[in-house]
């Protein structure tokens, strides 16, 4: 499953409930086999397994 980018590649849909601006993503964390996106407001969002590899690749580039 690919990751959809919105509005000139500024936003990433993490899951059905979360659309995040790329500038607010501060990093990724892998714990117990689950990938989390760390945000600038200290929150963490769990990334669905099907999107995990796509989001890691997108943020690595």
Steps between C-alpha positions, in 0.01 A plus 500: 500500500641836406497812711291783362646849506273802489533868408827500311655225712468688830267255677510127570197292594625283787171314535130569446490749787831684466624731227836648603707783354852374427665789687337380827657154478814486711587134461400137503521251783476121480383331819383141535458471125279810477613816318410834658524845343631757749346846462634839603225535764640192683218272382560165334278335243508127433550421131298211355718202402399527133622861479806470720756425227359769268511770764854407607618513138327832438646665810847361433515677164 
